[in-house]
């Protein structure tokens, strides 16, 4: 019998605020900004702005549900967020006080 070790996440352990924000800036802010750069949006969908750590904390439950659990966001996975990035962001969200 052959056993294969499970792949380890790219970002093991505690996730820093900077790592979480970098993921969100790469995959969410084009739509969820005060002035979105995505051509389809003149304002942030549902008025959810994710430009700062305070914004991420304010919308933590929604981010977790939409990005980590259901993988509904980013919409149509236009930014090609990886499972490792989702897991890293999820860990950061779970670590919030």
TILUM-907329 format. One line per 10 residues: number of its first residue (from 1); their letters; for each residue x, y, z of N, C-alpha, C. Coordinates in nm, 3 decimals, padded with zeros to 5 digits, m for minus. Last residue first. Layout:
N
NUM> A> X/Y/Z/X/Y/Z/X/Y/Z; ...
This chain:
97
97> XXXXXXXXXX> m01.006/03.836/01.631/m01.069/03.833/01.764/m01.219/03.860/01.757; m00.925/03.620/01.357/m00.968/03.752/01.407/m01.033/03.738/01.544; m00.875/03.373/01.257/m00.789/03.418/01.366/m00.831/03.553/01.424; m01.043/03.350/01.040/m01.074/03.270/01.159/m00.993/03.316/01.281; m00.906/03.516/00.858/m01.040/03.553/00.905/m01.078/03.477/01.032; m00.675/03.363/00.817/m00.665/03.498/00.874/m00.801/03.540/00.932; m00.787/03.136/00.698/m00.715/03.125/00.826/m00.707/03.260/00.894; m00.889/03.250/00.462/m00.980/03.189/00.561/m00.914/03.175/00.697; m00.653/03.321/00.335/m00.747/03.426/00.374/m00.844/03.372/00.479; m00.555/03.061/00.294/m00.478/03.159/00.371/m00.569/03.270/00.422
87> XXXXXXXXXX> m00.752/02.952/00.130/m00.724/02.892/00.261/m00.649/02.989/00.351; m00.728/03.118/m00.095/m00.855/03.112/m00.022/m00.832/03.057/00.119; m00.467/03.052/m00.168/m00.498/03.189/m00.128/m00.629/03.194/m00.051; m00.504/02.782/m00.232/m00.412/02.819/m00.124/m00.439/02.962/m00.076; m00.674/02.801/m00.449/m00.725/02.739/m00.326/m00.635/02.773/m00.208; m00.634/03.125/m00.608/m00.602/02.984/m00.587/m00.666/02.931/m00.459; m00.818/03.328/m00.830/m00.769/03.309/m00.693/m00.745/03.159/m00.671; m00.868/03.455/m01.087/m00.805/03.325/m01.070/m00.738/03.312/m00.932; m01.024/03.669/m01.141/m00.886/03.697/m01.101/m00.806/03.571/m01.072; m01.272/03.562/m01.204/m01.201/03.642/m01.305/m01.055/03.665/m01.270
77> XXXXXXXXXX> m01.460/03.388/m01.092/m01.317/03.367/m01.068/m01.231/03.440/m01.172; m01.715/03.482/m01.102/m01.666/03.409/m01.219/m01.518/03.376/m01.210; m01.625/03.703/m00.855/m01.729/03.668/m00.949/m01.670/03.603/m01.074; m01.401/03.568/m00.612/m01.439/03.671/m00.706/m01.535/03.617/m00.813; m01.702/03.423/m00.486/m01.622/03.541/m00.518/m01.476/03.499/m00.530; m01.789/03.173/m00.430/m01.869/03.254/m00.522/m01.794/03.379/m00.568; m01.694/02.990/m00.250/m01.608/03.025/m00.364/m01.686/03.102/m00.471; m01.809/02.925/m00.011/m01.883/02.894/m00.134/m01.802/02.916/m00.260; m01.583/02.979/00.177/m01.677/02.867/00.185/m01.739/02.833/00.050; m01.429/03.204/00.078/m01.368/03.082/00.130/m01.464/02.964/00.123
67> XXXXXXXXXX> m01.600/03.401/m00.028/m01.471/03.373/m00.090/m01.412/03.240/m00.048; m01.842/03.414/00.117/m01.842/03.427/m00.028/m01.712/03.384/m00.096; m01.774/03.373/00.391/m01.882/03.297/00.326/m01.867/03.298/00.174; m01.564/03.559/00.429/m01.545/03.416/00.455/m01.649/03.334/00.381; m01.690/03.800/00.363/m01.572/03.755/00.288/m01.554/03.605/00.306; m01.887/03.806/00.564/m01.925/03.801/00.422/m01.809/03.751/00.336; m01.730/03.822/00.795/m01.825/03.711/00.778/m01.865/03.695/00.631; m01.578/04.064/00.752/m01.516/03.933/00.766/m01.611/03.816/00.739; m01.617/04.334/00.723/m01.691/04.245/00.634/m01.641/04.101/00.641; m01.449/04.447/00.913/m01.589/04.485/00.912/m01.673/04.385/00.832
57> XXXXXXXXXX> m01.201/04.346/00.834/m01.258/04.305/00.963/m01.408/04.334/00.967; m01.170/04.483/00.592/m01.174/04.336/00.593/m01.237/04.285/00.723; m01.159/04.748/00.684/m01.267/04.705/00.594/m01.282/04.553/00.597; m00.922/04.736/00.831/m01.048/04.768/00.901/m01.168/04.725/00.815; m00.742/04.694/00.626/m00.762/04.588/00.724/m00.892/04.612/00.800; m00.886/04.826/00.320/m00.802/04.833/00.439/m00.828/04.712/00.529; m01.059/04.783/00.107/m00.930/04.845/00.080/m00.834/04.847/00.200; m01.325/04.693/00.033/m01.224/04.607/00.097/m01.083/04.659/00.073; m01.664/04.768/00.058/m01.532/04.819/00.022/m01.429/04.742/00.103; m01.972/04.714/m00.046/m01.868/04.646/00.032/m01.733/04.690/m00.022
47> XXXXXXXXXX> m02.202/04.794/m00.176/m02.128/04.893/m00.097/m02.026/04.828/m00.004; m02.284/04.604/m00.351/m02.343/04.600/m00.216/m02.273/04.696/m00.119; m01.992/04.674/m00.536/m02.113/04.594/m00.520/m02.155/04.584/m00.374; m01.877/05.009/m00.556/m01.855/04.875/m00.502/m01.987/04.798/m00.488; m01.954/05.169/m00.870/m01.939/05.170/m00.724/m01.927/05.025/m00.676; m01.940/05.101/m01.128/m01.918/05.242/m01.099/m01.899/05.263/m00.948; m01.830/04.811/m01.293/m01.879/04.872/m01.169/m01.840/05.019/m01.157; m01.714/04.698/m01.515/m01.857/04.673/m01.493/m01.916/04.749/m01.374; m01.438/04.744/m01.517/m01.524/04.819/m01.609/m01.673/04.803/m01.585; m01.272/04.790/m01.213/m01.339/04.694/m01.302/m01.440/04.769/m01.387
37> XXXXXXXXXX> m01.196/04.974/m01.031/m01.129/04.981/m01.161/m01.190/04.882/m01.260; m01.398/05.162/m00.799/m01.360/05.036/m00.863/m01.293/05.059/m00.999; m01.346/05.358/m00.557/m01.353/05.382/m00.701/m01.306/05.255/m00.772; m01.354/05.211/m00.324/m01.428/05.337/m00.328/m01.449/05.376/m00.475; m01.390/04.863/m00.415/m01.311/04.982/m00.381/m01.401/05.105/m00.383; m01.434/04.593/m00.532/m01.471/04.637/m00.398/m01.379/04.749/m00.348; m01.313/04.546/m00.781/m01.458/04.572/m00.772/m01.495/04.638/m00.640; m01.047/04.531/m00.723/m01.084/04.587/m00.854/m01.233/04.619/m00.860; m01.026/04.400/m00.480/m01.034/04.545/m00.480/m01.069/04.604/m00.616; m00.989/04.120/m00.508/m01.119/04.176/m00.470/m01.134/04.326/m00.496
27> XXXXXXXXXX> m00.731/04.022/m00.565/m00.848/03.951/m00.615/m00.983/04.018/m00.591; m00.525/04.177/m00.461/m00.506/04.108/m00.589/m00.635/04.056/m00.650; m00.628/04.259/m00.217/m00.594/04.361/m00.318/m00.576/04.298/m00.456; m00.649/04.012/m00.091/m00.770/04.089/m00.121/m00.741/04.195/m00.226; m00.377/03.948/m00.067/m00.468/03.860/m00.139/m00.593/03.936/m00.182; m00.288/04.162/00.091/m00.231/04.141/m00.042/m00.321/04.052/m00.127; m00.429/04.120/00.328/m00.459/04.238/00.248/m00.404/04.224/00.106; m00.303/03.884/00.416/m00.448/03.886/00.389/m00.483/04.003/00.299; m00.039/03.978/00.450/m00.069/03.868/00.357/m00.217/03.869/00.318; m00.076/04.176/00.647/m00.021/04.212/00.515/m00.051/04.105/00.411
17> XXXXXXXXXX> m00.160/04.030/00.866/m00.252/04.127/00.806/m00.205/04.161/00.664; m00.045/03.688/00.833/m00.031/03.828/00.875/m00.138/03.913/00.807; m00.137/03.379/00.959/m00.137/03.466/00.843/m00.133/03.610/00.891; 00.024/03.101/01.106/m00.049/03.227/01.119/m00.032/03.311/00.994; 00.066/02.813/00.890/00.073/02.887/01.015/m00.009/03.013/01.016; 00.162/02.831/00.538/00.128/02.761/00.662/00.134/02.854/00.784; 00.094/02.896/00.246/00.115/02.988/00.358/00.078/02.921/00.489; 00.047/02.676/00.086/00.160/02.763/00.053/00.195/02.854/00.169; m00.031/02.369/00.257/m00.066/02.501/00.203/00.058/02.585/00.179; 00.080/02.051/00.138/00.079/02.153/00.242/00.041/02.287/00.182
7> XXXXXXX> m00.087/01.762/00.027/m00.013/01.885/m00.006/m00.027/01.986/00.107; m00.052/01.458/00.206/m00.137/01.567/00.157/m00.051/01.689/00.129; 00.145/01.183/00.098/00.123/01.293/00.193/00.037/01.400/00.128; 00.032/00.871/00.017/00.080/00.997/m00.037/00.046/01.106/00.063; 00.115/00.534/00.052/00.052/00.651/00.112/00.115/00.776/00.054; 00.054/00.221/m00.084/00.132/00.344/m00.095/00.051/00.458/m00.035; 00.084/m00.117/00.000/00.000/00.000/00.000/00.089/00.123/00.000
